[in-house]
Amino acid sequence: MNLFIKLIIKPLRSLLKLLFNRIFYVALALVVQLAWLLIALFRLMEYSRWVTIGMQAIGFLVVLWIVNKKINPSYKLAWTMLILIFPVFGVSLYLLFGKSRIGAVMEQHYQNLIDETAEYLEGSELTRKRLNEDDRSMRIQSDYIWQYSRYPVHENTTAEYFQVGDDMFPVLVHELEQAKHFIFIEYFIINDGVMWQTILNILEKKAKEGVDVRLIYDGFGCLTTLPYKYDQEMRRRGIKCEVFNRFRPILNIIQNNRDHRKICVIDGWTGFTGGINLADEYINQRKRLMPPVKGEGVWNMTAMFLYMWGIVTRTDTSLDFGNYVPHRWHPNEFPGNGYVQPFCDSPLDDEIVGENVYLNIINRAKNYVYICTPYLIIDNEMMTALCLAAKSGVDVRIMTPGIPDKKMVFLLTQSYYKQLLEAGVKIYEYQPGFLHAKSFVCDDKVGVVGTINLDYRSLYLHFEDGVWMYKNDVILDIRDDFTETLEYCDPIDLAFCQKRNIVVRAIQNVLRVFAPLL
C-alpha cells in the first residue's frame, strides 16, 4: 500500500496540483506565444533567404546597440552571447524582455510626481551639517542617497531589531491596532493564511472606523497566493487596494519589473520593512527585521508609498503629501540616537542606488563588513569590491542559505564562492532553514537592512527599499545577531568548491554567463 501511494497517489496529486495552479496556465500561455512567434520566424526564413539575411542583420544591429548602451557589462555579455549563438531566438527574447526599465509613460509620470513634491523631501540642513561634523565620509554616503534616491537623512528616529518573524508579528499587530489616521501597506507577497487574515481583520475594522487604509501588492508575487481580482474584494471591505503591474499571460517587456518592496507605515510615525513578506511561511524563518522604525525617518517611507500609489493609480499625489505630514497630529519627538535614512531603488532611472549604497559601505570599511543575502549573484563591480576589501585586511563575511528555495539559483550562488574565498572572503551557509535576510553591517557604525538582494533582478529590475543607518543602537544588534547566527552555519572552504564534480561545475559556468537574464 505504501508503495502504491508513493508510486501512484503522490505523483497524481502533484500533477493535479500543477494543473489547477494559475501559474501553470500563465506559463503555458507565454510558452505557446513564444513558440508561435519563433515558428513563424523560422518558416519565413525557410521561405526566403532574404529574411534570413535580414534576421542576421537585425541581430548584428541589436548587438551593436547593446554594446553601446549604458548598462551593466554583465548584461551586455549575456545578451550578446545569446543573440550571436541563437540569432532568431536571442533577438526575439531581447525585443520582448531585454528592456530593463519599465514603460516610458510610467517613467515620465514618476518624474512628474517627484518634481511636484520636491519641497516635502528637502530634509534638514542642520542634520546634514551635524552628520558632516561627526564623519564627513558618512555625510558623503548619505548625500549620495539623498541626491539619487531623493530621500533625506533624519535624526530623532528609533529602531528595534528582531531576528525572526515570530518576534515581529505581535508588534506589527499591536501597532496596527493603535492606528488613528492611516495605514499604508505595500508588499511583494501576501499569502492568504493565518498571518494575513489576522492583519486583514484589523485593516477592515480600522477602515470602518474611518482610518485611511491602503494596500498595494505585486501582481506576480501574489499570482499563486491570492485569488484572482483580490483587489476588488479588498475594496468591497472598505480597503483601498491596487495591484502593481498586474501579471497577464501576454509577452511584454514590463513584466520584468516588479515591486519587491515590503513597507508598512502607520500614522506616519511607525514604519516596518525588512525581508519578511505577509505570509505564514515567513514566520519562524530567520529574517533581518527592524520593527518598528519610529520617528522622523518614517516620513521617507510614507513618501515612498505615496509615490507608488500615484504610479499604480496614475494620479497626482502632490495634494496627498501635505495631508500625511505627521507633525499635523503628533506632537511628540522620538529621542533616537544617530542617523536613519530610509531610501528606495527604482528601475525608472539609470541609477543603481541599492548596489552603490552597498559598494560605498564595502569600499570605506576599515575593520569588517558582515553581509546576509539569500542570493549571491553579483557583477564584476561587486566582486572586485568584496575581494579588494578582503585583500586589504578587512574582515569580510557573507552568510547565505544552506537550504535553497530555488535550486538553480542556489547553484549559481555557489559558483561565486571560489573567487571570493581565494581573495580571503569568509563564506557561511546557514543550515537550520532558508535565510531570507538582506543586511549589511560595517565597523560598528553603519548598516543597511531592507529588501535588496545581491542579485541582478533586485539590483537592476525591481523596486526595492532599505534603511541606511549610522551610529544608531540597532547597528550593534545587527552585528551581534550575525555573530551569534554563525553557530548555526557551516563555514565554506576551497575544498568545498574543488570537490564538486565536473558536470556541476560546467552547469555553474553556463549559469554564470547568463546570470543577468535569470
DRENTOR-595195 format. One record per atom (N, C-alpha, C): residue in one letter; x, y, z. Coordinates in steps of 0.1 Angstrom, whole numbers, plus 5000, padded with zeros to 4 digits. Example, Ala and Ser with C-alpha at 12.3 -4.5 7.8 and 13.67 -1.06 7.14 Angstrom:
A513249435078A512349555078A513249675078S512849785071S513749895071S512950005079
//
This chain:
M500849885000M500050005000M500950135000N501950125008N502850245009N503550264996L503950154989L504550164976L503550224966F502350184967F501250234957F501150384959I501050424972I500950574975I502150644969K503350594971K504550654967K504650664952L504250554945L504450554930L503250614923I502050604928I500850654921I500250774927I499850764939I499050874945I499751004946K500951004951K501751124953K502051194940P502551124930P502751184917P501451244911L500351174913L499051214908L498651344914R498851354927R498451474935R499351594930S500551564928S501451674923S501051724909L500651624901L500151664887L498851744888L497951704896L496651774897L496951914903K497851924913K498152054919K498752144908L499552094899L500152174889L499052214879L498152124875L497152154865L496152264870F495952264883F494952364888F495652484894N496852504890N497652624895N497552734884R497252854888R497252964879R498552984871I499652974878I500953004872I501252904861F500652784862F500852684851F500252734838Y499052784839Y498352834827Y498952964821V499453044831V500153164826V501453124819A502253034825A503452994818A503252924805L502152844805L501852774792L501452874781A500652974785A500353084775A501553154770L502453184779L503653254774L504553164765V504653044769V505452944761V504852934747V503552914746V502852904733V503053024725Q502953144731Q503153264723Q504553274718L505553244726L506953254722L507153144711A506653024713A506852924703A506252964689W505053014690W504353064678W505153164670L505753264678L506553364672L507753304665L508453214672L509753164667L509453074655I508352994655I508052914644I507752994632A506953104634A506653194623A507953254617L508853294625L510153354620L510953244612F511053124618F511853024611F511152984598R509852984597R509152954585R509453064574L509453184579L509853294569L511253284564M512153244573M513553224569M513753114559E512953004561E512952894551E512352934538Y511453034538Y510753074526Y511653164518S512453244525S513253344517S514653364524R515753354516R517053374522R517253524526W516453614520W516553754523W516053774538V515053694542V514553704556V515653664565T516453554561T517553504569T518653614570I518953674559I519953784559I519453894568G518153924567G517554034574G517654014589M517353884593M517453854608M518853864613Q519853814604Q521253824609Q521653964610A521154054601A521554194601A520954254614I519654224617I519054274629I519754234641G520154104641G520954054653G522254134654F522954164643F524154234644F523954384649L522854444644L522554574649L522154584663V521354484668V520954474682V522254454691V523154374686V524454354694V525154494695L525254564684L525954694684L525254784694W523854784694W523054864702W523354834717I523354704720I523554664734I524954704739V525954674730V527354704734V527554854738N526854944731N526955084733N526055144743K525155064749K524255114759K524855134772K524355224780K524855254793K524155154803I524655024802I524154924811I525254844817N524954754826N526054674832N526654584822P528054574822P528754494813P528354344813S527954294824S527454154825S526154134817Y525254234817Y524054234809Y524454224794K525454314790K525854314776K526454184772L527254124780L527853994777L526753884775A525853874784A524853774784A523953784771W523453904769W522653924757W523353904744T524653954744T525453944731T525653794728M526053714738M526353574735M525053504731L523953534737L522653464734L522253504719I522453624715I522053664702I522953614691L524253614694L525253554685L525153404683I524853334694I524653194693I523353154687F522253214691F520953184686F520253314681P520653364669P520253494664P518653514665V517853424660V516453454659V515853444674F516253344681F515753324695F516253444703G517453474702G518053584711G517453714708V517353754695V516753884691V515253894696S514553784694S513153784698S513053804713L513853734721L513853744736L514253894740Y515253944733Y515654074737Y514654184734L513954174723L512954264720L511754254729L511554134735L510454114744L510754144758F511954104762F512354114777F513654194780G514354234769G515654294772G515654434778K514554504777K514454644782K514354624798S515354684805S515454664819S514654774827R514054864820R513354964827R511854964822I511055004831I509555004828I509255104818G507955104813G507555194802G507755344804A507955414793A508355554793A507155634799V505955594797V504855674803V504855664818M505155554824M505255544839M506455624843E507555614836E508755684840E508555834840Q507855884830Q507556034830Q506656074841H505655984844H504656014855H505356024868Y506355924870Y507055924882Y507956044884Q508556094873Q509356214874Q508556334877N507356344871N506456454874N506056454889L505756344895L505456334909L506656384917I507856344914I509056384921I509156534920D509056594909D509256734907D508156814915E506956764915E505856844921E505856834936T506656734942T506556724956T507956734962A508956794955A510256804959A510456884973E509556974975E509657054988E509456975000Y508756854999Y508456775010Y509656685014L510656675005L511856585008L513156665008E513156785012E514356865013E515256825024G514656775035G515356735047G515956855055S516656825065S517156925074S518656955071E518957085068E520357125065E521157105078L520457135090L521157125102L521556975105T520756885102T521056745104T522256705095R522256745082R523356715073R524656785079K524556905084K525756965090K526256895101R525456845110R525856765122R526556635117L525956575107L526556445102L527856475096N528056585089N529356625084N530356645094E529956705105E530956735116E531256605123D530356505124D530556375130D531556295122D531256285109D532056195100D531756235085R532756305079R532556355066R532256245056S532956135058S532756015049S531355975049M530755965061M529355925062M528356025056R528756155057R527856255051R527856245036I529056205030I529156185016I528256075012Q528255965019Q527455845016Q525955885017S525555955027S524255995029S523756095018D524656185015D524256285004D524056214991Y524856104988Y524556024976Y523155974976I522755914987I521355854988I520355964986W520556084992W519656194991W519556244977Q520656254970Q520656314957Q520056224946Y520256084948Y519855994937Y518655904941S518355894954S517155834957S516055924962R516556054965R515656164968R515156164982Y515656074991Y515156065005Y516256115014P515956215023P516956275031P517256195044V518356225051V518756165063V517956235075H517756155085H516956205097H517656175110E517356255120E517656225134E516356195141N516356195154N515156175162N514356055157T515055945154T514455825149T514955705157T514055625162T514455505169T514255375161A514955275164A514755145156A514955035166E514154925164E514354805172E514754695162Y515254585167Y515754485158Y515254345163F514554275155F514154135158F514654035148Q514953915153Q515653825144Q514653745135V513553715140V512653625133V511253685132G510453635123G509053685120G508153665132D508353555140D507553535152D507653655162D508853715163D509053825172D508453955167M508453965154M507954085147M506454095147F505853975145F504353975142F503554035153P503754005166P502954065176P503054215177V504254265174V504554405174V503754475163L503854415151L503054475140L501554475143V501054375148V499654365152V499254475162H500154495172H499854595182H499854735176E500854765167E500954895161E499754925152L499354825144L498154835136L496954865144E496754805155E495654825163E495554965169Q496755035170Q496755175175Q496555275165A496455245152A496355345141A495155435143K495355565141K494355665143K494055735129H495055745121H494855825109H495055755096F496155675094F496255595082F497155475084I496955375075I497755265074I498155235059F499355245056F499855215042F500655085042I500254995034I500854865033I501254835018E502554795016E502954765002E503954645003Y503554524997Y504354404999Y504354334986F505454264984F505654184972F504854054972I504753994984I503953874985I503053884997I501753854995I500853845006I500153705004N500253625014N499653485013N498453475022D497353425017D496053425024D496153315035G496853345046G496953245057G496653315070V497053255081V496853295094V497353445096M498553465092M499153595094M498453705087W498053675074W497353785067W495953805072Q495253695075Q493953705080Q493853785093T494853775101T494953855114T495053995111I495954025101I496154165097I494954225090L494354135081L493154185073L492054225082N491754145093N490754175102N490954315109I492154345112I492454475118I492254585107L492754565095L492554665085L491054695082E490254585081E488854605079E488254685090K488554655102K488054725114K488454865114K489654895111K490155035110K489555115099A489355045088A488655115077A487255165081K486555075088K485255115093K485255225103E486355245110E486555345120E486955485113G487155475100G487455605093G488955615090V489755525094V491255525091V491455505076D492355585070D492655565056D493555445054V493055335050V493755215048V493955185033R495255175029R495655155015R496555035014L496454955004L497154835002L497654824987I498954794986I499554764972I500254634973Y499954544964Y500654414963Y501054394948D502154314947D502654294933D501954184926G501654204913G500854114905G501453984903F502753974902F503453844900F503753784914G504153854923G504453804936G503253734943C502053784940C500853724946C500053644936L500753604925L500053534914L499353404919T500053334928T499553204933T499153204947T499353324954T499053324968T497753394971L497153474962L495953544964L494953514952P493653514955P492653484945P492753594934Y492253554922Y492153644911Y491253764914K491653884910K490954004913K490654024928Y491653994936Y491654014951Y491454154954D491954244946D491854394949D490454434950Q489554374941Q488154414942Q487554374955E487954254960E487454204973E487854304984M489054354983M489554444993M488754574993R488454624981R487654744980R486254734986R485654614984R484354584990R484454585005R485554565011R485754565025R486154705030G486154805021G486554935026G487954965025I488854875020I490254895019I490654945005K491255055004K491755104991K492855004986C492754954975C493754844971C494054864956E495354844953E495854854939E496854744937V496954694925V497954584921V499054644913F500254624917F501354684909F501654584897N501654644885N502054564873N501354434872R500054434872R499254314872R499754214861F500054094865F500653994856F499653934847R499953954834R499053894824R499853804815P499153694810P499853594802P500053644787I500753764786I501053824773I502453864773L503153824763L504553864761L504754014761N505454074771N505754214770N506854244780I507554354777I508754384784I508554424799I507454484802I507254544816I507054434826Q506854314822Q506654204832Q507954184840N509054224834N510354214841N510454294854N509754404855N509954494866N508854464876R509254444889R508354404900R508554494912D507554504920D507554584932D507954484943H509254474947H509754384956H509854444970R509354564972R509454634985R508454574995K508854595008K508054555020K507954665029I506854735028I506654865036I505354865043C505354895056C504154925063C504355045071V503455145069V503555275076V502255305084I502455335096I501255365105I501355505110D500355585106D500255725111D501455815109G502355775101G503555855097G504655855107W504455785119W505555785129W506055645131T505455545126T505855405128T505955335114G507155275112G507355205099G507955075100F507654975092F508254845091F508754815078T509954755077T510454705065T511454585068G512054525058G512954415060G512654305050G513154185054G513054075044G511753995044I510854025054I509653945056I508453985047N507853895040N506553915033N505453885043L504253915039L503053885047L502553745044A503253645049A502853505046A503253425058D502553315061D502853225072D504253165071E504653135059E505953075057E507153155062Y506853285063Y507953375068Y508053385083I507153325090I507253315104I508153195108N508953215118N509953115122N511153095112Q511253185103Q512453195094Q513353305099R514653295096R515553405101R515553515090K514953635094K514953755086K515653865094R516253955087R516754075094R515554175094L515154205106L513954295107L514254415116M513654525114M513754635123M512354685126P511554615133P510154655136P510154705150P509654825153P509354925142P510455035142V510555105131V511255235130V510255335134K510655425144K509755525149K510455665148G509655765144G510255895145G510255965131E511056065130E511056145118E511456075105G512255975106G512755895094G511655825087V510555795094V509355725088V508755805077W508955935077W508356015067W508855975053N510155935052N510655885039N509855765034M509455675043M508655555040M507255595035T506755695042T505355745038T505455795024A506455875021A506655935008A506855824997M507555725000M507755614991M506455554987F505655524997F504355464994F503455554986L503455684989L502555784982L503055794967Y504355784965Y504855784951Y504355664944M504455544950M504055424944M502555424941W501755484951W500355494949W499955584937G500755684935G500555774924G500855704911I501855614911I502255534899I501155434895V500755354905V499755254902V498355304899T498055424905T496655474902T496755584891R497955614887R498155714876R497555854880T497655884892T497156014898T498256104903D497856224905D498856324911D498656324926T499756284933T499756264947T500256394954S500556504947S501156614954S500256674965L498956664963L498056714973L498056624985D498156494983D498256404994D499356425003F500556464998F501656475007F501456575019G500856685016G500556775027G499656725038N498756635034N497856575043N498456465052Y499556415048Y500156305056Y501456335063V501856465063V502956505071V502656485086P503456405093P502956355106P502956465117H503656575116H503556675126H502256745128R501356715118R500056775119R499256725131W499556605135W498756545146W499556475157H500856475156H501656405166H502656505172P502556545184P503456655190P504756595195N504856465197N505956405204N507156395195E508356405201E509556375193E510156245199F510956175190F511556055194F513056075196P513556055208P514956095210P515955985206G515855945193G516655845188G518155895186N519055805188N520455845186N520955815172G521955885167G522455855154G521555905143Y521755845131Y521155895119Y520455775112V519255805106V518455695099V518055755086Q518155685075Q517755725062Q517155615054P515855605055P515155505046P515255555031F515455465022F515555505008F514955394999C514855424987C514355324977C515155324965D515155214958D515755204945D514755164934S514855234923S513855214913S514455184899P513755104891P514155084877P513755194868L513155304873L512755414865L513755514862D515055494866D516155584863D517355494860D518455564857D519655494853D520655474865E520155504877E520955494889E520755364897I521755284899I521655164907I521955194922V520955264928V521255314942V521555204952G520755094951G520954984961G522454934960E522854904948E524254844947E525254944951N525055074947N526055174951N526155204966V524955194973V525055204987V525855094993Y525654974988Y526454864993Y527954884990L528254924978L529654944974L530355054982N529555164985N530155264994N530555215007I529755125013I530055065026I531254985025I531354895015I532454805014I533754885011N533754985002N534955054999N535455145010R534655175019R535055265030R535255185043A535155055043A535254975055A536754975060K536954975073K538254975079K538554845086N537554795093N537754675101N536954555096Y535654565094Y534854445090Y533654495082V533154395074V531854405067V531154275068Y530054265074Y529254145075Y527954155067I527754055058I526754065048I525853935049C524553965050C523553855048C522753875035T522653765027T521953775015T521453635011P520153625007P519653485002P520253444989Y520653544981Y521153514967Y522453594965L523453524961L524753594958L525053574943I524553664935I524753664921I525153804917I526453824917I527053964917I527753994904D527854124901D528554164889D530054184892N530854224882N532254244884N532554354894E531754464894E532054574904E531954524918M530854444921M530654404935M531754294938M532054204929M533154104931M534454174934T534854274926T536054344928T536154414942A535054484946A534954554958A535154454970L534454344970L534554244981L535954184982C536554154970C537854094970C538954194974L538854314970L539854414973L539754444988A538554454994A538454485008A539054365016A538854245012A539354135019A540954125018K541454155006K542854155004K543554265011S542754375014S543354485022S543354465037G542854355041G542754325056G541454345063V540454385055V539154395061V538554255063D537854235074D537254105077D535854105070V535854045058V534654035050V533953905052R532753895057R532053775059R530653785052I530353675045I529053665038I528253545043M527053565046M526153455051M525053425040T525053305035T523953265025T523253145031P522053115025P521352995029P522052865026G521952775035G522452635031G521352545026I520152595028I518952525022I518252615012P518252574999P517852674989P516352674988D515852784982D514452794978D514252774963K515352794956K515452774941K516752704938K516752584934K517952504932K518952564922M518452614911M519252674901M519952794906V519252884913V519853004918V520852964929F520552864937F521452814947F522852774941L522752694930L523952654922L524752774917L523952874913L524552994907L525253074919T524653084930T525253144942T526553084946Q526552954946Q527752884950Q528952894940S528552924927S529552944917S530453064920Y530053154928Y530853274931Y531753254943Y531653144950Y532353114962Y533953114960K534353044950K535753014948K536553144947Q536153234938Q536953364936Q536953444949L535853444956L535753524969L536653454980L536553324981L537453254991L538853274988E539253274975E540753284972E541253424976A540253524976A540653664980A540653684995G540153585002G540153595017G538753625023V537753635015V536353655020V535953525027K535353535038K534753425046K533353405042I532953275039I531553245035I530953145044Y529753165048Y529053075057Y527653045052E527252915053E525952875048E525052845061Y523952905062Y523052895073Y522252765071Q522352675081Q521852535080Q520352515085P519852575095P518552535100P517452555090G517552655081G516452675072G516852775061F515952825054F516252925043F516453055050L517553125045L517953255050L517453365041H516453445045H515853545036H516353685039A517353695048A517753825053A518553905043K518454035043K519254125034K519854235043S521054225047S521654325056S523154335054F523654455056F525054495057F525254565070V526354525077V526854605089V528354615088C528854735092C530254765090C530854845101D531854795107D532754875117D531954925129D530854865133D530054905144D529455045142K529455095130K528955235128K527855245118V527955175107V527055195096V526455055091G525155055087G524454935083G523354965074V522854865067V521654875059V520854745061V519554765063V518654655063V517454685054G517054595046G515854625037G515554505029T515154525016T514654425007T515654394996I516854454995I517754454984I518654334984N518354234976N519254114974N520454144966L521454064968L522654074959L522453994947D521554034938D521353964925D520954064915Y520954034903Y520654124892Y519254184892R518354094895R516954134895R516654244905S517154214917S516954304928S517654444926L518954434920L519754554919L519354634906Y518754574896Y518554644883Y517154644879L516254554883L514954544876L513854574886H514054564899H512954574908H512854704916F511654744920F511554844930F511954784944E512854854951E513354794964E513354914974D513554874987D513754974997D514754925007G515355015014G516254985025G516355095035V516955075046V517255175056V518755185059W519355295056W520755325059W520855385073M521755335081M521855385095M523255415098Y523455515106Y524855545111Y524755585126K525555515134K525655535148K524355525155N523455435150N522255405157N522455275165D521755275177D522055155185D521755025178V520855025169V520454895162V521554835154I522554915151I523754865143I524454755151L524554775164L525254665172L524354545174D523054565174D522154445174D522254365161I522454425150I522654355137I523954275138R524954345142R526254285143R526254155153D525654175164D525554065174D524753945169D523653975162D522853875156D523653795146F524453865137F525253795127F526253705134T526953755144T528053665150T527453545158E526253575164E525553465171E525053355161T524653405149T524053315139T525153225133L526353265134L527453185128L527553045134E527053035147E527052905153E526152805146Y525152855138Y524252765131Y524652755116C525852795113C526352795099C527452695097D527652645084D528752575080D529752665073P530952675078P531952755070P532352685057I532452765047I532752715033I534252735031D534952635026D536352645022D536552615008L537852635003L538152604989L537952454985A538152364995A537952224992A536452194988F535552274994F534152254990F533952284975C534652384970C534452424956C535252324947Q536352284951Q537252194943Q536752054942K535952004951K535551864951K534251844943R533651954939R532451944931R532751874917N531851794913N532051714901N532051804889I532651754878I532851844866I531551884860V530551804861V529251834855V528551954862V528651954875V528052064883V528852194880R530152184879R530952304876R530652354862A530452264853A530152304839A528752384839I527752324846I526452394847I526652534853Q527452534864Q527652664870Q528252764861N529252724853N529952814844N528952874833V528052784828V527052834819V526052934826L525652894838L524752984845L525353114848R526653124851R527253254853R527253344841V527353284829V527353374817V525953434816F524953354818F523553414816F522853454829A523653474839A523053514852A522253634852P522653744844P521753864844P520353844838L520253734830L518953714824L517953624832L518453564843L517753474851L516853544861
//
